[in-house]
């Protein structure tokens, strides 16, 4: 899950696995695989970094480093 901020300042968590696309219109809009959309305060690039970090944490992107945090 990634922590994001709605335009009204409310924080929420989103399961990044369901993100289909991220666009700026100029507000950052996240479209899920079911078609639902979320408009957030975070920049497009920041959301992408959060998604990559999430994928690494759940071992969907890259390989865990041997000997790290054992």
Phi and psi in radians as a Rosetta constraint file:
Dihedral C 1 N 2 CA 2 C 2 CIRCULARHARMONIC -2.052 0.35
Dihedral N 2 CA 2 C 2 N 3 CIRCULARHARMONIC 2.510 0.35
Dihedral C 2 N 3 CA 3 C 3 CIRCULARHARMONIC -1.597 0.35
Dihedral N 3 CA 3 C 3 N 4 CIRCULARHARMONIC 2.204 0.35
Dihedral C 3 N 4 CA 4 C 4 CIRCULARHARMONIC -2.270 0.35
Dihedral N 4 CA 4 C 4 N 5 CIRCULARHARMONIC 2.982 0.35
Dihedral C 4 N 5 CA 5 C 5 CIRCULARHARMONIC -2.191 0.35
Dihedral N 5 CA 5 C 5 N 6 CIRCULARHARMONIC 2.178 0.35
Dihedral C 5 N 6 CA 6 C 6 CIRCULARHARMONIC -1.218 0.35
Dihedral N 6 CA 6 C 6 N 7 CIRCULARHARMONIC 2.893 0.35
Dihedral C 6 N 7 CA 7 C 7 CIRCULARHARMONIC -1.069 0.35
Dihedral N 7 CA 7 C 7 N 8 CIRCULARHARMONIC -0.481 0.35
Dihedral C 7 N 8 CA 8 C 8 CIRCULARHARMONIC -1.425 0.35
Dihedral N 8 CA 8 C 8 N 9 CIRCULARHARMONIC 0.048 0.35
Dihedral C 8 N 9 CA 9 C 9 CIRCULARHARMONIC 1.631 0.35
Dihedral N 9 CA 9 C 9 N 10 CIRCULARHARMONIC -0.088 0.35
Dihedral C 9 N 10 CA 10 C 10 CIRCULARHARMONIC -1.341 0.35
Dihedral N 10 CA 10 C 10 N 11 CIRCULARHARMONIC 2.279 0.35
Dihedral C 10 N 11 CA 11 C 11 CIRCULARHARMONIC -1.469 0.35
Dihedral N 11 CA 11 C 11 N 12 CIRCULARHARMONIC 2.597 0.35
Dihedral C 11 N 12 CA 12 C 12 CIRCULARHARMONIC -2.667 0.35
Dihedral N 12 CA 12 C 12 N 13 CIRCULARHARMONIC 2.857 0.35
Dihedral C 12 N 13 CA 13 C 13 CIRCULARHARMONIC -1.955 0.35
Dihedral N 13 CA 13 C 13 N 14 CIRCULARHARMONIC 2.416 0.35
Dihedral C 13 N 14 CA 14 C 14 CIRCULARHARMONIC -2.195 0.35
Dihedral N 14 CA 14 C 14 N 15 CIRCULARHARMONIC 2.333 0.35
Dihedral C 14 N 15 CA 15 C 15 CIRCULARHARMONIC -1.297 0.35
Dihedral N 15 CA 15 C 15 N 16 CIRCULARHARMONIC 1.882 0.35
Dihedral C 15 N 16 CA 16 C 16 CIRCULARHARMONIC -1.143 0.35
Dihedral N 16 CA 16 C 16 N 17 CIRCULARHARMONIC -0.302 0.35
Dihedral C 16 N 17 CA 17 C 17 CIRCULARHARMONIC -1.106 0.35
Dihedral N 17 CA 17 C 17 N 18 CIRCULARHARMONIC -0.485 0.35
Dihedral C 17 N 18 CA 18 C 18 CIRCULARHARMONIC -1.588 0.35
Dihedral N 18 CA 18 C 18 N 19 CIRCULARHARMONIC 0.072 0.35
Dihedral C 18 N 19 CA 19 C 19 CIRCULARHARMONIC -1.336 0.35
Dihedral N 19 CA 19 C 19 N 20 CIRCULARHARMONIC 2.201 0.35
Dihedral C 19 N 20 CA 20 C 20 CIRCULARHARMONIC -1.714 0.35
Dihedral N 20 CA 20 C 20 N 21 CIRCULARHARMONIC -0.741 0.35
Dihedral C 20 N 21 CA 21 C 21 CIRCULARHARMONIC -2.672 0.35
Dihedral N 21 CA 21 C 21 N 22 CIRCULARHARMONIC 2.723 0.35
Dihedral C 21 N 22 CA 22 C 22 CIRCULARHARMONIC -2.262 0.35
Dihedral N 22 CA 22 C 22 N 23 CIRCULARHARMONIC 2.201 0.35
Dihedral C 22 N 23 CA 23 C 23 CIRCULARHARMONIC -2.400 0.35
Dihedral N 23 CA 23 C 23 N 24 CIRCULARHARMONIC 2.778 0.35
Dihedral C 23 N 24 CA 24 C 24 CIRCULARHARMONIC -1.991 0.35
Dihedral N 24 CA 24 C 24 N 25 CIRCULARHARMONIC 2.230 0.35
Dihedral C 24 N 25 CA 25 C 25 CIRCULARHARMONIC -2.118 0.35
Dihedral N 25 CA 25 C 25 N 26 CIRCULARHARMONIC 0.102 0.35
Dihedral C 25 N 26 CA 26 C 26 CIRCULARHARMONIC -1.555 0.35
Dihedral N 26 CA 26 C 26 N 27 CIRCULARHARMONIC -0.268 0.35
Dihedral C 26 N 27 CA 27 C 27 CIRCULARHARMONIC -1.230 0.35
Dihedral N 27 CA 27 C 27 N 28 CIRCULARHARMONIC 2.562 0.35
Dihedral C 27 N 28 CA 28 C 28 CIRCULARHARMONIC -1.261 0.35
Dihedral N 28 CA 28 C 28 N 29 CIRCULARHARMONIC 2.129 0.35
Dihedral C 28 N 29 CA 29 C 29 CIRCULARHARMONIC -2.055 0.35
Dihedral N 29 CA 29 C 29 N 30 CIRCULARHARMONIC 2.208 0.35
Dihedral C 29 N 30 CA 30 C 30 CIRCULARHARMONIC -1.880 0.35
Dihedral N 30 CA 30 C 30 N 31 CIRCULARHARMONIC 2.195 0.35
Dihedral C 30 N 31 CA 31 C 31 CIRCULARHARMONIC -1.887 0.35
Dihedral N 31 CA 31 C 31 N 32 CIRCULARHARMONIC 2.246 0.35
Dihedral C 31 N 32 CA 32 C 32 CIRCULARHARMONIC -1.570 0.35
Dihedral N 32 CA 32 C 32 N 33 CIRCULARHARMONIC 2.927 0.35
Dihedral C 32 N 33 CA 33 C 33 CIRCULARHARMONIC -1.108 0.35
Dihedral N 33 CA 33 C 33 N 34 CIRCULARHARMONIC -0.375 0.35
Dihedral C 33 N 34 CA 34 C 34 CIRCULARHARMONIC -1.572 0.35
Dihedral N 34 CA 34 C 34 N 35 CIRCULARHARMONIC 0.046 0.35
Dihedral C 34 N 35 CA 35 C 35 CIRCULARHARMONIC 1.634 0.35
Dihedral N 35 CA 35 C 35 N 36 CIRCULARHARMONIC -0.198 0.35
Dihedral C 35 N 36 CA 36 C 36 CIRCULARHARMONIC -1.183 0.35
Dihedral N 36 CA 36 C 36 N 37 CIRCULARHARMONIC 2.485 0.35
Dihedral C 36 N 37 CA 37 C 37 CIRCULARHARMONIC -2.090 0.35
Dihedral N 37 CA 37 C 37 N 38 CIRCULARHARMONIC 2.524 0.35
Dihedral C 37 N 38 CA 38 C 38 CIRCULARHARMONIC -2.221 0.35
Dihedral N 38 CA 38 C 38 N 39 CIRCULARHARMONIC 2.331 0.35
Dihedral C 38 N 39 CA 39 C 39 CIRCULARHARMONIC -1.853 0.35
Dihedral N 39 CA 39 C 39 N 40 CIRCULARHARMONIC 2.199 0.35
Dihedral C 39 N 40 CA 40 C 40 CIRCULARHARMONIC -2.221 0.35
Dihedral N 40 CA 40 C 40 N 41 CIRCULARHARMONIC 2.831 0.35
Dihedral C 40 N 41 CA 41 C 41 CIRCULARHARMONIC -1.338 0.35
Dihedral N 41 CA 41 C 41 N 42 CIRCULARHARMONIC -0.500 0.35
Dihedral C 41 N 42 CA 42 C 42 CIRCULARHARMONIC -1.124 0.35
Dihedral N 42 CA 42 C 42 N 43 CIRCULARHARMONIC 2.577 0.35
Dihedral C 42 N 43 CA 43 C 43 CIRCULARHARMONIC -1.193 0.35
Dihedral N 43 CA 43 C 43 N 44 CIRCULARHARMONIC 2.694 0.35
Dihedral C 43 N 44 CA 44 C 44 CIRCULARHARMONIC -0.922 0.35
Dihedral N 44 CA 44 C 44 N 45 CIRCULARHARMONIC -0.795 0.35
Dihedral C 44 N 45 CA 45 C 45 CIRCULARHARMONIC -1.130 0.35
Dihedral N 45 CA 45 C 45 N 46 CIRCULARHARMONIC -0.642 0.35
Dihedral C 45 N 46 CA 46 C 46 CIRCULARHARMONIC -1.160 0.35
Dihedral N 46 CA 46 C 46 N 47 CIRCULARHARMONIC -0.691 0.35
Dihedral C 46 N 47 CA 47 C 47 CIRCULARHARMONIC -1.131 0.35
Dihedral N 47 CA 47 C 47 N 48 CIRCULARHARMONIC -0.720 0.35
Dihedral C 47 N 48 CA 48 C 48 CIRCULARHARMONIC -1.065 0.35
Dihedral N 48 CA 48 C 48 N 49 CIRCULARHARMONIC -0.749 0.35
Dihedral C 48 N 49 CA 49 C 49 CIRCULARHARMONIC -1.099 0.35
Dihedral N 49 CA 49 C 49 N 50 CIRCULARHARMONIC -0.719 0.35
Dihedral C 49 N 50 CA 50 C 50 CIRCULARHARMONIC -1.085 0.35
Dihedral N 50 CA 50 C 50 N 51 CIRCULARHARMONIC -0.718 0.35
Dihedral C 50 N 51 CA 51 C 51 CIRCULARHARMONIC -1.131 0.35
Dihedral N 51 CA 51 C 51 N 52 CIRCULARHARMONIC -0.788 0.35
Dihedral C 51 N 52 CA 52 C 52 CIRCULARHARMONIC -1.066 0.35
Dihedral N 52 CA 52 C 52 N 53 CIRCULARHARMONIC -0.732 0.35
Dihedral C 52 N 53 CA 53 C 53 CIRCULARHARMONIC -1.094 0.35
Dihedral N 53 CA 53 C 53 N 54 CIRCULARHARMONIC -0.733 0.35
Dihedral C 53 N 54 CA 54 C 54 CIRCULARHARMONIC -1.065 0.35
Dihedral N 54 CA 54 C 54 N 55 CIRCULARHARMONIC -0.816 0.35
Dihedral C 54 N 55 CA 55 C 55 CIRCULARHARMONIC -1.060 0.35
Dihedral N 55 CA 55 C 55 N 56 CIRCULARHARMONIC -0.682 0.35
Dihedral C 55 N 56 CA 56 C 56 CIRCULARHARMONIC -1.147 0.35
Dihedral N 56 CA 56 C 56 N 57 CIRCULARHARMONIC -0.723 0.35
Dihedral C 56 N 57 CA 57 C 57 CIRCULARHARMONIC -1.081 0.35
Dihedral N 57 CA 57 C 57 N 58 CIRCULARHARMONIC -0.608 0.35
Dihedral C 57 N 58 CA 58 C 58 CIRCULARHARMONIC -1.723 0.35
Dihedral N 58 CA 58 C 58 N 59 CIRCULARHARMONIC 0.205 0.35
Dihedral C 58 N 59 CA 59 C 59 CIRCULARHARMONIC 1.077 0.35
Dihedral N 59 CA 59 C 59 N 60 CIRCULARHARMONIC 0.632 0.35
Dihedral C 59 N 60 CA 60 C 60 CIRCULARHARMONIC -1.715 0.35
Dihedral N 60 CA 60 C 60 N 61 CIRCULARHARMONIC -0.206 0.35
Dihedral C 60 N 61 CA 61 C 61 CIRCULARHARMONIC -2.383 0.35
Dihedral N 61 CA 61 C 61 N 62 CIRCULARHARMONIC 2.150 0.35
Dihedral C 61 N 62 CA 62 C 62 CIRCULARHARMONIC 1.321 0.35
Dihedral N 62 CA 62 C 62 N 63 CIRCULARHARMONIC 3.128 0.35
Dihedral C 62 N 63 CA 63 C 63 CIRCULARHARMONIC -2.029 0.35
Dihedral N 63 CA 63 C 63 N 64 CIRCULARHARMONIC 2.479 0.35
Dihedral C 63 N 64 CA 64 C 64 CIRCULARHARMONIC -1.105 0.35
Dihedral N 64 CA 64 C 64 N 65 CIRCULARHARMONIC 2.512 0.35
Dihedral C 64 N 65 CA 65 C 65 CIRCULARHARMONIC -1.397 0.35
Dihedral N 65 CA 65 C 65 N 66 CIRCULARHARMONIC 2.281 0.35
Dihedral C 65 N 66 CA 66 C 66 CIRCULARHARMONIC -1.172 0.35
Dihedral N 66 CA 66 C 66 N 67 CIRCULARHARMONIC 2.396 0.35
Dihedral C 66 N 67 CA 67 C 67 CIRCULARHARMONIC 1.448 0.35
Dihedral N 67 CA 67 C 67 N 68 CIRCULARHARMONIC -0.087 0.35
Dihedral C 67 N 68 CA 68 C 68 CIRCULARHARMONIC -1.648 0.35
Dihedral N 68 CA 68 C 68 N 69 CIRCULARHARMONIC 2.225 0.35
Dihedral C 68 N 69 CA 69 C 69 CIRCULARHARMONIC 0.983 0.35
Dihedral N 69 CA 69 C 69 N 70 CIRCULARHARMONIC 0.729 0.35
